[in-house]
Amino acid sequence: VDTSWIIDGQGQHQRGTCLRARARRVRVTPAEQAGSGRTNLSFFDTLWVAAPPVQLVFLYELPTADECFPSVVRRLKESLAAALALYLPLAGRLVYVAETRDVVLDWSHSDAVGVAFTEAEGDMDVRRLAGDEAHDVPAFRSLVAGAGRPGAPGARAATRLGGGMALGVSVHHAATDGHGLWRFVDAWVSASRRQGSSVTKKSLGSPCYGREAIVHPRGDELARELLHKLAPNLPVARATDYDTRRFELARRTFYLSAQDVRSLTRLINSLASAEAEAGSGEAPPPVSTFVALSALGWTAFVRSKDLAAGEDTHLIFLADLRARLNPPVGRRLPGQLPQRVRGERGRRRPLGRAGPPARGAGDPGGGAGDGGGASGRDGDRVRRPPPSRRANVASSPHHRVHDATDFGFGKPARVELVSMNHDGEMALFGGRRDGEVQLSVSLDPGRMDAFKAHVLAACRGGGVTAGKPWAGLTRRPRL
């Protein structure tokens, strides 16, 4: 599969440059390869074949970057090789099989197994990149890994910067979902921190490579139908101009303190209880941090858009349904799992009357092609509003990414999802401090100031209209 849409890290930058001087690309192979094989993509995987890769950048402040960068890179490559021994498919290739019209993940040829790792130097200061509220999108793009070999499901890049370094990760979403990616990162970090000790399946758990756990009477047929609908020109699977338009959106990151989060959830819970009491109904259970932050982000999105009365809006997010598989596979399967898109819609209310019913496990309508919509009958309904009125939430505030990515030379000063693809896409991560939540958003540049004003007003306690984040909407948010 031609993965030519993966950013190559070069080009002119608007705010600064991060040119890669003396860049060197090597192939990191698994420390040991116990067996070979291939696995077909499930119909949940094929939804992502023509989507851009998942790209993350981790910024580390290293006071002695010039001296320690070579040893840090060596450590990263050695631990990457150890982690790949557990996750062999991520060192393989996505291959189109013309005879069956399938795309498979193949790690059967040892001479083709490995991950591209780029070592480079950049001319930017890591402290500025880590401290800016607005993302320097061109710089972040240059720091994520390039494509490597055709069909490679991932690549890595380490770039020396002033005052530190950047680690870029690029993974093809058809090869693994977010859960599988972070399990792999956990193995990589564990290997790096052990330095010299092997990473064993006993200590980290053996992933389940195959998709046999996803049972559907028309599974293979559905996979082929979706594959050739989304990528009709296989073996070439090129992104459209959509892939370049996404980088024209403005991006900012907000950090909500533990007190901000508590205040927001307390406000939502008190309003819900008051509404239930007034209606003589049963008080709903307390909202989670995810629900509270999604409500805040969606409301800020809607208010920034100045929607007219009667215009619907949707919030879309994915739910991990591994526990609902029968028989259950636990958390070992790194591929896409039945995931459910739930759209909520209302008229000038971001979280109002329930939208399309959620699809259950085993139904292809429950997956999302790129985090911004769904396929199948329910997917058609979720896609009904134009893109400018759809918001989507990725990741989870419970994922402490800064704590989870200390490879042994300190926690990152900043972690960002570079591959936010939509106007209205939000990424939630656990923040840098205890109880803190990081909210990053990709938005129409002309709407960003209004979004920011709403978030800040809600979190300062002054609120928007008597401190209620959703004041002025026709109904209180519900999730």
Secondary structure, DSSP 8 states (H G I E B T S, - for coil): -B-TTS--S-S--SS-----EEEEEEEE--S------EEE--HHHHTTTTS--EEEEEEEE-TTHHHHHHHHHHHHHHHHHHHHTT-GGGGSEEEEETTTTEEEEE---GGG--EEEEEEEEEEEHHHHHH-SB--HHHHHHHS----STT-SEEEEEEEEETEEEEEEEE-TTT--HHHHHHHHHHHHHHHHHSSS---HHHH-------TTS--TTHHHHHHHHHHHH-TTTTB----THHHHGGGSEEEEEEE-HHHHHHHHHHHHHHHHHHHHHTT--------HHHHHHHHHHHHHHHHHT--TT-EEEEEEEEE-GGGSSS--TT---S---EEE--EEEES-TT-SB-S----TT-GGG--SSSS---HHHHHHHT-S-GGGEEEEEE-TT--HHHHT--SS---SEEEES---STTEEEEEE-SSTT-EEEEEEE-GGGHHHHHHHHHHHHTSSTTTTT-TTTTSSS----
